[in-house]
Amino acid sequence: MQLTGSHEWPHAFLITSPTVQTTRTSIFIRGQPAWLLDYTILQGGTVVPQRFWSPQNPSDTQVPLHMPIFFVHKDRKNFGLPLIRAAAGDCMGLLDARIAAPVGDCSTMYIRISWPGYDDWPTQIMTKDQTSAHRTIILEKFAKRVASGVCRFLDVSPSDNICAMMISG
């Protein structure tokens, strides 16, 4: 694995040979495929950094891993989406919004929300559409489903401070 950077992706940490071979790329650096590994947090709204998940039980090692998914803006400098707007389906400015989400060939997946002071909260997301072809949903639809999952977490959290911070951030 080699870490690299790019002028086109000024705040990104990219790798040129991921260990996860099933992940497609839409990023090319100097003509070579690259994968987004992490992103520098800039000034902006509220960002709750998440930990990378690693298997805790022997049965977890049978689950195929995927590269992280970031909701990057078309300018490639900003990332993330306003929660309430994304949950309503407003993902204006999302890079590659109309292409298939990079979720592999599964029909559902779990995301875990790691909020400081709270237990990890998993929620299941459907990753295929409801057509007879069962195509992978587009990134815009995936962002909406992730945002809806975060909203469900906020609804069941025992503190109103979380909602206030997310909405005002």
TORTINU-625498 format. One line per 3 residues: number of its first residue (from 1); their letters; for each residue x, y, z of N, C-alpha, C. Coordinates in pm, whole numbers. Atoms other than C-alpha are relative to their C-alpha. Example, Ala and Ser with C-alpha at 12.3 -4.5 7.8 and 13.67 -1.06 7.14 Angstrom:
2
1) AS) 89:-119:0:1230:-450:780:90:120:0 | -82:-119:-6:1367:-106:714:-77:109:73 .
This chain:
169
1) MQL) 86:-117:0:0:0:0:90:123:0 | -78:-122:8:139:338:-100:-94:120:17 | 78:-120:-24:-1:666:35:47:109:-94 .
4) TGS) -37:-105:94:-11:954:-211:-94:119:17 | 83:-120:-1:-155:1304:-257:-17:51:-141 | 28:-52:133:-282:1512:-546:-47:145:11 .
7) HEW) 50:-138:4:-343:1875:-640:-150:4:-25 | 144:5:27:-689:1773:-765:-79:-38:125 | 62:44:-125:-764:1624:-420:84:56:115 .
10) PHA) -94:-63:-92:-593:1875:-187:-10:-44:146 | 16:36:-141:-729:1744:145:-19:-150:21 | 24:144:-3:-735:1373:66:128:-78:22 .
13) FLI) -107:99:-10:-516:1082:164:-43:-117:-88 | 35:101:99:-515:838:-125:101:-115:5 | -92:113:13:-367:491:-168:-7:-50:-144 .
16) TSP) -6:46:139:-259:336:-495:-10:-151:-16 | 17:145:10:-286:-32:-411:-71:-51:125 | 74:42:-120:-565:-120:-168:5:-151:19 .
19) TVQ) 9:143:-28:-581:-455:2:-139:-53:-28 | 137:37:34:-956:-455:-68:-11:5:-152 | -7:6:146:-956:-570:-430:-134:20:-70 .
22) TTR) 131:-9:65:-1332:-549:-493:-48:143:-17 | 42:-139:3:-1343:-170:-472:38:65:-132 | -29:-72:124:-1374:27:-795:51:140:36 .
25) TSI) -48:-135:-23:-1213:367:-832:-51:93:-108 | 31:-102:100:-1315:687:-1004:105:111:7 | -107:-97:-19:-995:867:-903:125:-52:-71 .
28) FIR) -125:35:65:-682:867:-1117:101:110:29 | -108:-92:-30:-355:1031:-1009:115:-34:-93 | -107:21:98:-93:1072:-1281:-25:-128:-82 .
31) GQP) 39:113:84:-283:814:-1486:-16:-133:71 | 11:125:-76:-287:552:-1208:-124:4:89 | 117:2:-88:-597:440:-1016:42:25:145 .
34) AWL) -24:-29:-142:-617:565:-656:-132:-11:74 | 118:17:-84:-859:509:-369:9:95:118 | 7:-95:-111:-970:761:-106:1:-76:132 .
37) LDY) -14:68:-128:-853:640:235:-49:85:116 | 41:-90:-108:-913:945:455:0:142:-53 | 17:-138:41:-985:1315:441:30:91:118 .
40) TIL) -30:-97:-105:-856:1614:638:-127:76:35 | 117:-76:-45:-1128:1780:847:35:148:-1 | -18:-145:7:-1154:2151:765:-106:69:83 .
43) QGG) 102:-77:-69:-1350:2427:932:-134:-23:-70 | 131:21:60:-1720:2374:875:-99:-38:107 | 101:45:-94:-2019:2216:1039:56:-103:96 .
46) TVV) -39:99:-98:-2011:1955:1310:44:-128:-70 | -51:127:52:-1798:1652:1224:31:-87:120 | -29:96:-107:-1793:1350:1452:88:-108:-63 .
49) PQR) -89:100:60:-1485:1148:1355:-42:-141:40 | 37:140:-23:-1556:776:1322:126:-86:1 | -111:95:-3:-1322:490:1406:-17:-98:-116 .
52) FWS) 8:108:97:-1234:237:1141:-41:-125:74 | 48:122:-62:-1414:-86:1218:101:-111:-24 | -83:120:17:-1212:-399:1277:-74:-117:65 .
55) PQN) 72:117:-52:-1337:-753:1343:26:-21:149 | -11:26:-144:-1407:-826:1711:-22:-148:34 | 32:141:-22:-1533:-1185:1681:52:-81:-118 .
58) PSD) -46:84:111:-1407:-1479:1474:-97:-2:-119 | 97:1:110:-1731:-1476:1272:7:128:-82 | -12:-126:73:-1666:-1112:1177:105:-5:-110 .
61) TQV) -106:7:100:-1359:-1215:978:-49:-57:-132 | 58:54:123:-1588:-1383:722:-69:108:-83 | 68:-110:67:-1740:-1045:628:100:72:-90 .
64) PLH) -93:-73:86:-1580:-881:323:5:148:40 | -17:-140:-35:-1438:-539:404:-2:85:-126 | 4:-96:110:-1484:-232:184:79:123:41 .
67) MPI) -67:-127:-28:-1296:94:155:-103:96:62 | 94:-99:-56:-1445:389:348:-72:74:-113 | 79:-79:96:-1716:587:169:-10:141:56 .
70) FFV) 8:-140:-38:-1692:966:183:-97:70:-94 | 90:-81:81:-1954:1211:61:74:128:-34 | -87:-109:43:-1723:1444:-130:-78:91:-95 .
73) HKD) 64:-97:90:-1842:1762:-301:71:1:-134 | -55:-7:135:-1784:1825:-670:130:80:-5 | -123:-78:-1:-1509:2075:-580:120:-79:53 .
76) RKN) -101:91:-55:-1313:1785:-419:75:59:119 | -63:-63:-117:-1223:2018:-129:-86:-16:124 | 93:11:-112:-1530:1984:90:-66:-137:-1 .
79) FGL) 70:127:-7:-1707:1676:213:-104:7:110 | 111:4:-95:-2010:1581:416:-122:70:-57 | 126:-58:44:-2371:1680:374:-78:46:121 .
82) PLI) 87:-40:-112:-2612:1876:594:-100:-113:28 | 76:119:-38:-2793:1600:782:-147:7:-40 | 145:-10:25:-3153:1720:758:-28:4:-150 .
85) RAA) 22:-8:145:-3122:1807:387:30:-134:-68 | -34:130:60:-2950:1476:302:-109:-103:28 | 107:94:-35:-3221:1279:487:-124:24:-84 .
88) AGD) 114:-33:87:-3476:1459:269:32:-28:-147 | -37:32:137:-3283:1356:-44:71:111:-74 | -68:-113:63:-3113:1692:-112:150:-20:14 .
91) CMG) -144:26:-2:-2757:1597:-201:70:84:-107 | -57:-90:100:-2676:1894:-426:151:13:21 | -144:-19:-5:-2307:1921:-507:79:-126:30 .
94) LLD) -68:124:-33:-2227:1556:-426:70:-56:-125 | -78:56:110:-1949:1421:-650:-49:-142:-30 | 43:134:45:-2058:1114:-852:-135:-42:59 .
97) ARI) 129:28:-65:-2410:1141:-705:-85:-99:-78 | 88:81:82:-2571:957:-997:61:-135:-41 | -57:131:32:-2335:657:-1014:-27:-97:116 .
100) AAP) 25:101:-103:-2369:332:-820:88:23:123 | -75:-16:-125:-2265:360:-456:103:-113:11 | -106:103:-10:-1938:173:-383:-19:-92:120 .
103) VGD) 36:84:-115:-2098:-85:-155:18:-149:-27 | -18:142:31:-2005:-411:-327:-129:-60:-53 | 114:71:59:-2258:-673:-431:-103:-45:104 .
106) CST) 93:41:-105:-2450:-701:-105:-135:71:-18 | 131:-65:10:-2822:-623:-79:-29:89:120 | 9:-90:-115:-2790:-468:268:139:11:63 .
109) MYI) -124:-14:-75:-2508:-341:484:-30:70:131 | 11:-68:-129:-2460:-220:837:97:115:6 | -92:-109:-34:-2318:114:932:-2:11:152 .
112) RIS) -9:-21:-144:-2201:188:1284:28:146:26 | -22:-138:-40:-2229:530:1438:73:-3:133 | -81:-7:-123:-1959:594:1697:-2:144:50 .
115) WPG) 14:-135:-57:-2055:897:1905:68:-1:136 | -69:-3:-130:-1830:996:2196:-98:-5:117 | 85:14:-119:-1986:885:2525:-117:-96:-18 .
118) YDD) 110:92:27:-2230:640:2361:55:-131:-54 | -36:127:62:-2214:274:2264:-13:14:-151 | 15:3:145:-2162:208:1893:-143:-39:-32 .
121) WPT) 140:23:36:-2501:209:1724:-5:-48:-145 | 8:49:137:-2544:-18:1418:-141:17:-57 | 128:-4:69:-2819:27:1163:19:-61:-138 .
124) QIM) -7:69:128:-2896:-171:849:-54:90:-110 | 40:-82:116:-2923:-2:508:-14:-91:-121 | 17:74:126:-3063:-152:188:88:65:-106 .
127) TKD) -92:-54:101:-2811:-115:-94:-41:-35:-143 | 53:32:134:-3018:-249:-386:-134:71:-18 | 129:-64:25:-3313:-83:-555:-111:-104:0 .
130) QTS) 116:89:-8:-3662:-233:-560:-47:-47:-138 | 37:48:133:-3665:-307:-935:25:-150:-9 | -21:144:17:-3669:-662:-1067:148:-32:-25 .
133) AHR) -143:21:24:-3300:-618:-1164:83:12:129 | -68:-19:-129:-3206:-528:-803:139:62:-19 | -126:-71:22:-2939:-280:-910:48:67:128 .
136) TII) -57:-75:-113:-2703:-118:-659:-52:142:-7 | 52:-136:-3:-2846:215:-548:110:100:-33 | -97:-104:32:-2680:537:-659:49:66:129 .
139) LEK) -63:-61:-117:-2456:732:-422:-93:99:69 | 95:-96:-56:-2720:1003:-373:-104:-70:89 | 97:78:-76:-2974:744:-253:67:-61:124 .
142) FAK) -74:54:-114:-2709:581:-31:21:109:106 | -19:-112:-94:-2631:922:126:-129:30:75 | 130:-23:-65:-3003:971:195:-27:-108:105 .
145) RVA) 25:109:-95:-3026:629:362:93:7:121 | -93:-18:-113:-2715:693:574:-50:113:89 | 50:-115:-78:-2853:1033:680:-125:-40:79 .
148) SGV) 120:46:-72:-3185:868:771:39:-88:119 | -50:82:-110:-2993:615:983:56:85:113 | -53:-92:-103:-2812:898:1165:-116:68:71 .
151) CRF) 118:-62:-64:-3148:1068:1227:-67:-97:97 | 57:99:-92:-3281:743:1379:85:-9:127 | -88:1:-117:-2976:736:1609:-29:122:89 .
154) LDV) 27:-122:-77:-3046:1095:1714:-135:-7:70 | 134:13:-60:-3412:1011:1781:0:-90:123 | -1:91:-114:-3323:728:2021:104:37:104 .
157) SPS) -103:-41:-96:-3035:908:2195:-65:69:119 | 63:-55:-120:-3110:1008:2554:26:148:23 | -35:-140:-23:-2973:1361:2513:-46:89:-114 .
160) DNI) 39:-97:101:-3124:1657:2332:119:82:-47 | -119:-76:38:-2776:1811:2323:56:-47:-135 | -51:52:127:-2680:1582:2032:-76:63:-116 .
163) CAM) 80:-58:109:-2969:1704:1816:30:147:-18 | -28:-143:8:-2899:2067:1897:135:22:-67 | -132:-17:58:-2532:2025:1807:-1:-33:-149 .
166) MIS) 3:39:139:-2603:1847:1478:-74:103:-85 | 80:-92:80:-2866:2092:1362:64:136:-8 | -59:-133:1:-2680:2408:1460:140:2:-59 .
169) G) -139:10:47:-2339:2280:1336:15:36:-139 .
